[in-house]
Amino acid sequence: MPSVAEALATGLSHYQADRLDQAERIYLQVLAFDPDQPDALHLQGLVDCRRGRLAMASARIERAIAIDAANPAYHSALGLLRLDTGSDSLALASLLRVVALAPNDVRAHVNLAAVRRRAGELESALHQYELALALAPDDVATLLATGALCNTLRLYARAVPRLRRAVSLEPHSAAAAAGLGATLLALSQIDAGMAAVQRAIALDPSQAGFHNDLAISLQAHGDLVAAAVWYRRALDLDPGLSAAHTNLLSCLNYDAGQTCESLFAAYRDWERRHASALYAEVPRHDNVPDPERRLRIGYLSADFRANPIGFNIEGLIAQHDDAQFEVFCYAHAPYEDEITRQFRSLVPAWRPIHELSDREAAAAIRRDGIDILVSLGGHTGANRILICARKPAPIQASYGDLTTTGLATMDYWMTDPVLHPPGTRELFTEELLHLPLLVVHRPRAAAAPTLVPSLAAGHVTFGSFNSPAKITAPTVALWSRVLHAVPRAVLMLHFFDVYASPSVRARFIAMFARHGIGADRLLFEGGVLDHQGQAELYARVDVALDTFPFTGCTTTFEALWMGVPVVTLAGERWLGRMSAGILVPAGLPELVGDHADAFVEIAVGLARDERRRIDLRAGLRERVLRSPLCDHVAYARSVEAAYRRIWRLWCGTHADRR
């Protein structure tokens, strides 16, 4: 007769080989002989878990702990079981006990990190992963998990050494190469990031996500044609990868070759592929159709943080009339920064949704009885526009998207008369909701405007701090005309650390060379600067040249704030008129050209008129500060009036529900 220990060892070998019937037979025999044998209770509990008998598994493992509370394996099994069943707080208690009993158990720290991450305790989870790595520095899975969590927290520089270590330990791991590549791209290390992603594709060409990452790197590089090709390859591999399709839409918005018709068709194709099937989930809305009652306004965004959307919307949230409007924020925010915490302090009804599926988030919005849901940013960034395809609120409005959402469930697109003037050719599924002014700004830089830099330099410095993706071939051609007309002028380019990449610099040198502009007239500035550093860089710029067809927005405001005039070419779409939407309310319509020759004439005129630039430098900040661009109270009242107007219209069509 084998001993109990021998029988359990045999059962365990069966279990590990996935021979559950044989393992269970042995464990039950041991328990028939001794019902309180803790190892048998624990091991049979594991079998019960595998077979879906979760309540029975929990009872057996808890019994084992009652008999031998000092065995960390029992607590670990119970913690993982509780994690699988959604009992996160109980799982946390069990896994904390494991770490207390076995502080050198690597898996215990990893498991605890997982439960902390699921609970949203991201910093604590990262600390737990670091403890695991201190015990097992070459554990590739933990290195990858740590790097991924660092990226979620935007601690990219901290992620790089972990991911480089993972790549060195497993050079044939596509996941490790892709993780490193995405991190380097986030740090604007374009060449190194692109090489890592290309390595991942070579190792595993079947992964659509890798192709999407390469396309992102090419778009950051400014190579829109190649980026679109790789986005489409990702979609060929995984037609349901809505993130790649959304990124493709973003890429098309930068492309000067797109027409209003072709862009609209692309958005309707996205809707057909990803959203149309969800319209069946749109519920009947039972909101009380009282036109004058206090309204519940929901803001849906991943950008309640240091982001243009966050800065633009903060004043509205802060200035809402609480007597008339109850504000809810649905935040897809896996990490928080100072701006996120500011939003949280402003909004009692703060709803984190990053752990919820789109369906669950839509259900939460319906439960809150939201009357008007405002989608901030729509298709951009990490925003979750598919929540709006389920229409959890009776009225939905889009704010800050690049063009139409393409959704039949989106009722309004918030805009203003400059962004969408009468007779606009842009196509959209929504009804335009005109405000007096769409976007207000929050000044961020404390640095004061400096003297006009041409006084010391002896020549004019033009500048653009927009993304390289916005600097299209037609933009380079137009800027080159300006540089030819002002022979001693130079052009400064800066965007995070992108221009530190030799291939990016080489690409733009070649583009300008095709128009007869030498490399000696281009100043490439690298470095990831904070707001103060970015503002100080404007001290070296006399005149900012805008991009097209995708103009600046925050960059335009920041230039004006630092006393730098911005010359823009107004396009025929919303995103081609954003700078105009800032310059006109700032009282500077003369800086808006309606055709290429006018753009050149305005820019050259400013370069030649030093006295005018001196006057602008001295007075622009005060002019902007006194303009509607910084009047958050008036802006809030205008937005609220628009909300009340569309709510009354809805009530008028649903009066039978009173």
C-alpha positions in Angstrom: 0.0 0.0 0.0 1.4 3.4 -0.9 1.6 6.0 1.8 -0.6 9.1 1.7 2.3 11.2 0.5 3.0 8.8 -2.3 -0.6 8.6 -3.4 -0.9 12.4 -3.4 2.3 12.7 -5.5 0.9 10.2 -8.0 -2.3 12.2 -8.1 -0.4 15.4 -8.7 1.5 13.9 -11.6 -1.9 12.9 -13.2 -3.2 16.5 -12.5 -0.2 18.1 -14.1 -0.5 15.8 -17.2 -4.2 16.9 -17.4 -5.5 13.4 -16.4 -8.1 14.8 -14.1 -10.1 11.6 -13.8 -7.2 9.7 -12.4 -6.1 12.5 -10.1 -9.6 12.9 -8.7 -10.0 9.2 -8.1 -6.8 9.2 -5.9 -7.6 12.4 -4.0 -11.1 11.2 -3.2 -9.7 7.9 -2.0 -7.4 9.8 0.4 -10.2 11.9 1.6 -12.4 8.9 2.2 -9.7 7.5 4.4 -9.0 10.9 6.1 -11.6 13.7 5.4 -9.3 16.3 7.0 -6.1 15.6 5.0 -5.3 19.2 4.0 -3.1 18.4 1.0 -5.8 16.2 -0.4 -8.4 18.9 0.2 -6.3 21.5 -1.5 -5.4 19.3 -4.5 -9.0 18.1 -5.0 -10.1 21.8 -4.8 -7.8 22.4 -7.7 -9.5 19.7 -9.7 -12.9 21.1 -8.7 -11.8 24.5 -10.1 -10.8 23.0 -13.4 -14.2 21.3 -13.7 -16.1 24.4 -12.9 -17.3 23.3 -9.4 -16.2 26.6 -7.9 -18.3 26.6 -4.7 -17.1 23.1 -3.9 -13.5 24.1 -4.7 -13.7 27.1 -2.4 -15.2 25.0 0.5 -12.4 22.4 0.2 -9.6 24.9 0.0 -11.0 26.9 2.9 -11.2 23.7 4.9 -7.5 23.0 4.2 -6.6 26.5 5.4 -8.6 26.0 8.6 -6.5 22.9 9.3 -3.1 24.3 8.2 -3.2 28.1 8.0 0.5 28.4 7.6 0.7 26.8 4.1 1.0 29.5 1.5 0.0 27.2 -1.4 -3.5 26.9 0.1 -3.9 30.7 0.4 -2.5 31.1 -3.1 -5.1 28.7 -4.6 -7.9 30.4 -2.7 -6.7 33.8 -3.8 -6.6 32.8 -7.5 -10.0 31.1 -7.2 -11.5 34.3 -5.7 -9.8 36.4 -8.5 -11.4 34.2 -11.1 -14.9 34.5 -9.5 -14.6 38.3 -9.3 -14.2 38.5 -5.5 -11.3 40.9 -5.8 -11.2 42.1 -2.2 -11.2 38.6 -0.8 -8.6 37.6 -3.4 -6.4 40.5 -2.2 -6.6 39.3 1.4 -5.6 35.8 0.4 -2.7 36.8 -1.7 -1.4 39.3 0.9 -1.4 36.3 3.3 0.7 34.3 0.7 3.3 37.1 0.5 3.4 37.3 4.3 4.0 33.5 4.6 6.4 33.3 1.6 8.0 36.6 1.0 10.5 35.1 -1.4 7.9 33.4 -3.6 8.1 35.1 -7.0 4.7 33.9 -8.2 3.1 35.2 -5.0 4.3 38.7 -5.8 3.2 38.4 -9.4 -0.2 37.1 -8.5 -0.6 39.9 -6.0 0.4 42.4 -8.6 -2.3 41.1 -10.9 -5.0 41.5 -8.4 -3.9 45.0 -7.5 -3.8 45.9 -11.1 -7.3 44.6 -11.6 -8.4 46.6 -8.6 -7.0 49.8 -10.2 -4.1 50.1 -7.7 -1.6 50.5 -10.5 1.3 52.0 -8.5 0.9 49.3 -5.9 0.8 46.6 -8.6 4.0 48.1 -10.1 5.7 47.9 -6.7 4.7 44.3 -6.4 6.2 43.5 -9.8 9.4 45.2 -8.9 9.6 43.0 -5.8 9.2 39.9 -8.0 11.9 41.1 -10.3 14.2 41.7 -7.3 13.8 38.0 -6.6 13.9 36.8 -10.2 15.5 39.5 -12.4 15.5 37.2 -15.5 11.8 36.2 -15.4 10.7 37.3 -18.9 7.0 37.1 -18.2 7.4 39.4 -15.2 9.7 41.8 -17.2 7.1 42.1 -19.9 4.2 42.6 -17.4 6.3 45.2 -15.6 7.1 47.0 -18.8 3.5 47.0 -19.9 2.3 48.4 -16.6 5.0 51.1 -16.8 3.6 52.0 -20.2 0.0 52.2 -18.8 1.3 54.6 -16.2 3.2 56.5 -18.9 6.5 55.7 -17.1 8.1 54.9 -20.5 11.7 55.5 -19.5 11.3 53.1 -16.6 9.8 50.5 -18.9 12.7 50.5 -21.4 15.4 48.7 -19.3 12.8 46.0 -18.3 11.8 45.4 -21.9 15.4 45.5 -23.2 16.2 42.8 -20.7 13.3 40.7 -21.9 14.5 41.0 -25.5 18.0 40.1 -24.6 16.8 37.0 -22.7 14.4 35.9 -25.4 15.6 37.5 -28.7 13.0 35.4 -30.6 10.1 36.7 -28.6 7.9 38.8 -30.9 5.9 40.0 -27.9 9.1 41.3 -26.2 10.2 43.1 -29.4 6.8 44.6 -29.9 6.6 45.8 -26.3 9.9 47.5 -26.6 9.1 49.1 -29.9 5.8 50.6 -28.7 7.6 52.0 -25.6 10.4 53.6 -27.7 7.8 55.1 -30.0 6.0 56.6 -27.0 9.4 58.2 -26.1 9.6 59.6 -29.7 12.6 57.4 -30.4 11.2 56.8 -33.8 14.1 54.9 -35.5 14.8 52.5 -32.7 11.1 52.0 -32.1 10.4 51.2 -35.7 13.3 48.8 -35.9 11.9 46.9 -32.8 8.4 46.7 -34.2 9.8 45.5 -37.6 11.7 42.8 -35.7 8.4 41.7 -34.0 6.7 41.5 -37.4 9.6 39.4 -38.8 9.3 37.0 -35.8 5.5 36.8 -36.0 3.9 38.3 -39.1 0.4 37.0 -38.2 -0.1 39.6 -35.4 -2.3 42.4 -36.6 -1.4 44.5 -33.6 2.3 44.6 -34.6 1.3 45.9 -38.1 -0.7 48.6 -36.4 2.3 49.6 -34.2 4.5 49.9 -37.3 1.9 52.1 -39.0 1.8 54.3 -35.8 5.6 54.7 -36.1 5.4 55.6 -39.8 2.6 58.1 -39.1 4.8 59.7 -36.3 7.6 59.8 -38.9 5.3 61.7 -41.2 5.1 59.0 -43.8 1.3 58.9 -44.2 1.2 56.8 -47.4 3.2 54.0 -45.8 1.3 54.3 -42.6 -2.0 53.8 -44.4 -0.6 50.7 -46.1 0.3 49.1 -42.8 -3.0 50.0 -41.1 -4.8 48.3 -44.0 -2.5 45.2 -43.6 -3.4 45.0 -39.9 -7.1 45.1 -40.9 -6.6 42.4 -43.5 -5.2 40.2 -40.8 -7.9 41.2 -38.3 -10.9 42.9 -39.9 -12.4 43.4 -36.4 -9.5 45.4 -35.0 -11.3 48.6 -34.6 -8.3 50.4 -33.1 -6.3 49.9 -36.3 -9.3 51.1 -38.3 -9.6 54.2 -36.1 -5.9 54.9 -36.5 -6.4 54.6 -40.3 -9.1 57.2 -40.1 -6.7 59.5 -38.1 -4.1 59.0 -40.8 -6.5 59.9 -43.6 -7.3 63.2 -41.8 -3.7 64.3 -42.3 -3.7 63.5 -46.0 -4.0 66.5 -48.2 -5.2 64.2 -51.0 -8.4 63.3 -49.2 -11.6 65.0 -50.3 -14.7 65.7 -48.2 -16.4 62.8 -50.0 -13.6 60.3 -49.7 -13.1 61.0 -46.0 -16.8 60.7 -45.3 -16.9 57.4 -47.1 -14.0 56.1 -45.0 -15.9 56.9 -41.8 -19.1 55.3 -43.0 -17.1 52.2 -43.8 -15.8 52.2 -40.3 -19.4 52.5 -39.1 -20.5 49.5 -41.2 -17.7 47.3 -40.0 -17.7 48.1 -36.3 -20.8 50.0 -35.2 -23.8 49.1 -37.2 -24.4 45.7 -35.6 -24.5 47.5 -32.2 -27.5 49.7 -33.1 -29.7 46.8 -32.1 -28.7 47.4 -28.5 -30.0 50.9 -28.5 -32.6 51.0 -25.7 -35.9 52.9 -25.3 -35.0 56.0 -23.2 -37.3 56.7 -20.4 -35.8 60.1 -19.4 -38.6 62.4 -18.2 -39.3 64.9 -21.0 -39.5 68.0 -18.9 -37.9 70.8 -20.9 -36.9 72.9 -17.8 -35.8 70.4 -15.3 -32.3 69.9 -14.0 -30.3 68.0 -16.7 -27.8 65.2 -16.3 -24.9 65.8 -18.6 -22.3 63.0 -19.1 -18.8 63.6 -20.5 -17.2 60.5 -22.0 -13.4 60.6 -22.5 -10.0 59.1 -22.1 -8.5 62.6 -22.0 -9.3 63.9 -18.5 -5.6 64.5 -18.2 -2.8 66.7 -19.4 -4.1 66.7 -23.0 -5.6 69.3 -25.3 -9.1 68.0 -24.7 -8.5 68.0 -20.9 -7.2 71.6 -20.9 -10.0 72.8 -23.2 -12.9 71.2 -21.3 -11.7 71.9 -17.7 -13.1 75.4 -17.6 -16.5 74.2 -18.8 -16.7 71.5 -16.1 -15.6 74.0 -13.4 -18.1 76.7 -14.4 -21.3 74.5 -15.0 -24.4 75.9 -13.2 -25.0 73.2 -10.6 -28.6 74.3 -10.1 -29.4 73.5 -13.7 -26.9 70.7 -14.6 -25.6 67.7 -12.8 -22.3 66.7 -14.3 -21.0 63.1 -14.7 -17.6 62.2 -16.0 -17.1 58.7 -17.5 -13.3 58.4 -17.5 -11.3 55.8 -19.4 -8.3 56.7 -17.3 -6.1 53.7 -16.2 -3.6 56.2 -14.8 -4.1 59.7 -13.3 -2.1 62.9 -13.4 -2.6 66.3 -11.8 -5.3 67.3 -14.3 -7.2 64.1 -13.7 -7.2 64.8 -10.0 -8.4 68.3 -10.7 -11.3 66.9 -12.6 -12.1 64.5 -9.9 -12.2 67.3 -7.4 -14.7 69.2 -9.6 -17.1 66.3 -10.3 -18.8 64.4 -7.5 -20.1 61.9 -10.0 -16.8 60.6 -11.3 -17.1 57.2 -13.0 -14.0 55.3 -13.9 -14.8 52.9 -16.8 -11.3 51.6 -17.8 -12.2 48.2 -16.2 -15.6 48.0 -17.9 -16.4 46.7 -21.3 -18.1 49.0 -23.8 -21.4 47.2 -23.1 -20.9 47.5 -19.3 -20.0 51.2 -19.6 -23.1 51.9 -21.7 -25.2 50.2 -19.1 -23.7 52.3 -16.3 -24.5 55.5 -18.3 -28.1 54.3 -18.7 -28.4 53.6 -15.0 -27.3 57.1 -14.2 -30.1 58.5 -16.3 -27.9 60.7 -18.4 -29.9 63.1 -20.6 -27.1 64.4 -22.9 -23.9 62.4 -23.4 -20.9 64.3 -24.8 -18.2 62.2 -26.5 -14.9 64.1 -26.1 -12.4 63.3 -28.8 -14.4 60.5 -30.4 -12.2 58.5 -32.7 -8.9 60.0 -31.3 -6.5 58.4 -28.9 -7.8 55.8 -26.5 -11.4 57.1 -26.6 -14.2 54.6 -26.8 -16.6 55.8 -29.5 -18.3 52.4 -29.7 -19.9 53.1 -26.4 -21.9 55.7 -28.3 -22.9 53.2 -30.9 -25.2 51.7 -28.2 -26.7 55.2 -27.5 -26.9 55.0 -23.7 -28.4 58.5 -23.5 -31.3 60.0 -25.5 -29.1 62.8 -26.9 -25.5 62.4 -27.9 -23.1 65.1 -29.0 -19.6 64.9 -30.4 -16.9 67.4 -29.2 -13.3 67.6 -30.5 -13.3 64.7 -33.0 -11.4 65.3 -36.2 -14.5 65.1 -38.4 -17.8 63.3 -38.3 -18.1 60.3 -36.0 -19.9 58.5 -38.8 -22.4 57.1 -36.3 -26.1 57.1 -36.9 -26.5 57.3 -33.1 -24.6 60.6 -32.8 -27.2 63.4 -32.8 -25.0 66.5 -32.9 -21.5 67.7 -33.7 -20.5 70.8 -31.6 -18.9 73.5 -33.7 -18.9 77.3 -34.3 -19.4 79.6 -37.3 -15.7 79.8 -38.1 -15.1 76.1 -38.0 -18.2 75.4 -40.1 -19.2 78.6 -41.9 -22.4 78.7 -44.0 -22.1 76.5 -47.1 -19.5 74.2 -45.6 -18.6 71.3 -47.9 -17.7 68.9 -45.1 -20.0 65.8 -44.8 -21.3 64.4 -41.6 -23.9 62.1 -40.1 -24.7 64.5 -37.2 -26.6 67.8 -37.1 -24.3 70.8 -36.5 -24.7 72.4 -33.1 -23.3 75.9 -33.4 -21.9 77.6 -30.4 -20.6 81.2 -30.5 -17.1 79.7 -30.0 -16.2 76.0 -29.8 -13.0 75.9 -27.9 -11.6 77.9 -25.0 -8.1 77.4 -23.7 -6.4 77.3 -20.4 -3.0 79.1 -20.5 -0.3 76.8 -19.1 3.0 78.7 -19.4 4.1 81.1 -16.8 7.1 82.3 -18.9 6.6 85.8 -20.2 7.0 86.8 -23.8 10.5 87.9 -24.7 11.9 90.4 -27.1 11.5 89.7 -30.8 14.3 87.2 -31.6 15.2 88.7 -34.9 16.6 91.8 -33.1 19.5 89.7 -31.7 19.7 87.0 -34.5 19.8 89.4 -37.4 17.3 87.3 -39.3 13.7 86.0 -39.0 13.0 82.6 -37.5 9.9 80.9 -38.6 8.7 77.9 -36.6 6.3 75.0 -36.3 5.8 72.8 -33.2 3.2 70.7 -34.8 3.4 66.9 -35.3 5.5 65.9 -38.3 2.4 64.0 -39.6 0.9 67.4 -40.2 3.8 68.6 -42.3 2.5 67.3 -45.6 4.2 67.6 -49.0 1.9 70.6 -49.9 2.8 72.2 -46.5 6.5 71.9 -47.3 5.9 73.4 -50.8 4.0 76.4 -49.3 6.6 77.0 -46.5 9.4 76.8 -49.1 7.8 79.6 -51.0 7.9 81.7 -47.8 11.5 80.9 -47.2 12.5 81.8 -50.8 10.8 85.1 -50.4 12.7 85.8 -47.1 16.2 84.6 -48.1 18.0 84.9 -44.8 15.1 83.4 -42.7 15.4 79.9 -41.1 12.7 77.4 -40.0 12.7 75.8 -36.6 10.9 72.4 -36.2 10.1 70.8 -32.9 7.8 68.1 -31.7 8.7 66.2 -28.5 11.9 64.3 -29.4 10.9 63.2 -32.9 13.5 65.3 -34.6 16.3 63.5 -32.7 15.7 60.6 -35.1 18.2 60.8 -38.0 15.7 59.3 -40.5 13.1 61.9 -39.6 15.5 64.7 -40.1 16.7 63.2 -43.4 13.2 62.9 -44.7 12.4 66.5 -44.1 15.8 67.7 -45.5 15.0 65.8 -48.7 11.5 67.2 -48.9 12.7 70.8 -48.6 15.6 70.1 -50.9 13.1 69.3 -53.7 11.9 72.9 -53.4 15.4 74.4 -53.3 15.7 74.9 -49.6 19.0 73.8 -48.1 19.5 71.9 -44.8 21.3 75.0 -43.4 18.0 76.8 -43.3 16.3 74.1 -41.1 16.7 74.0 -37.3 15.7 70.7 -35.8 15.0 70.9 -32.1 14.8 67.6 -30.0 13.9 67.0 -26.4 10.7 66.3 -24.6 9.9 69.6 -23.0 7.5 70.5 -20.2 5.1 73.4 -20.7 7.7 75.9 -19.4 10.4 74.6 -21.7 8.0 74.6 -24.7 7.0 78.2 -24.0 10.7 79.2 -23.7 11.4 77.7 -27.1 9.0 80.2 -28.6 11.5 82.9 -27.5 13.5 81.9 -30.5 10.6 82.1 -33.0 9.4 85.3 -34.8 6.5 83.9 -36.8 4.8 80.5 -36.6 3.8 78.9 -39.8 0.7 76.6 -39.6 0.2 73.2 -41.3 -2.5 72.0 -43.6 -4.9 70.3 -44.2 -4.6 69.6 -40.5 -3.9 72.9 -38.7 -2.7 73.5 -35.2 -5.0 74.1 -32.3 -3.2 74.0 -28.9 0.1 74.9 -30.6 -1.6 78.0 -32.2 -2.9 79.2 -28.8 0.4 78.6 -27.1 2.3 80.6 -29.8 -0.1 83.5 -29.4 0.2 83.3 -25.6 4.0 83.7 -26.0 3.5 86.7 -28.4 4.2 84.8 -31.6 1.8 85.5 -34.5 0.6 82.4 -36.4 -0.1 82.4 -40.1 -2.7 79.9 -41.2 -4.4 78.7 -44.4 -8.1 78.1 -43.8 -9.3 74.8 -45.3 -12.7 73.4 -46.2 -13.0 71.0 -43.3 -13.2 71.5 -39.5 -9.7 70.4 -38.8 -8.4 72.7 -41.5 -10.0 75.7 -39.7 -9.0 75.2 -36.1 -6.3 77.8 -36.1 -8.7 80.2 -37.8 -11.2 79.4 -35.0 -8.6 80.8 -32.6 -7.2 83.7 -34.6 -10.6 85.2 -35.4 -11.9 85.4 -31.8 -8.5 86.7 -30.8 -9.1 89.6 -33.1 -6.5 88.5 -35.7 -8.5 87.6 -38.8 -5.8 89.2 -41.0 -3.5 86.3 -40.2 -5.9 83.8 -41.9 -5.3 83.2 -45.6 -8.0 81.8 -47.8 -5.6 80.6 -50.5 -1.9 79.8 -50.8 -0.8 83.1 -52.2 -2.5 84.9 -49.3 -0.7 82.7 -46.8 2.7 83.6 -48.4 1.8 87.3 -48.5 0.8 87.4 -44.8 3.9 85.4 -43.7 6.3 87.5 -45.8 4.7 90.7 -44.7 5.2 89.8 -41.0 8.8 88.9 -41.7 9.5 92.2 -43.3 7.6 94.3 -40.7 9.7 94.2 -37.6 7.8 97.0 -35.9 4.5 95.1 -36.3 6.1 92.0 -34.8 7.4 94.0 -31.9 4.0 95.4 -31.2 2.3 92.0 -31.5 4.9 90.5 -29.2 4.2 93.0 -26.5 0.4 92.9 -26.7 -0.7 89.4 -27.9 -0.9 87.8 -24.4 -3.2 90.6 -23.1 -5.3 90.5 -26.2 -5.8 86.7 -25.9 -6.5 86.9 -22.2 -9.3 89.5 -22.7 -10.7 87.5 -25.7 -13.5 84.9 -25.6 -10.7 82.3 -25.8 -10.2 82.6 -22.1 -13.7 83.5 -20.9 -14.7 80.2 -19.3 -17.8 81.6 -17.6 -19.3 82.9 -20.8 -18.3 79.7 -22.6 -20.1 77.6 -20.0 -23.2 79.7 -20.3 -23.2 79.3 -24.1 -22.7 75.5 -24.0 -25.5 75.2 -21.4 -27.8 77.2 -23.6 -27.1 74.8 -26.4 -27.7 71.8 -24.2 -31.0 73.3 -23.0 -32.0 74.1 -26.6 -31.5 70.5 -27.9 -33.1 69.1 -24.8 -36.2 71.2 -25.4 -36.3 69.9 -29.0 -36.1 66.3 -27.7 -38.9 66.9 -25.2 -41.1 68.3 -27.9 -40.8 65.1 -29.9 -41.4 62.9 -26.8 -44.1 64.9 -25.0 -46.4 61.8 -25.1 -44.2 60.2 -22.4 -45.1 62.7 -19.7 
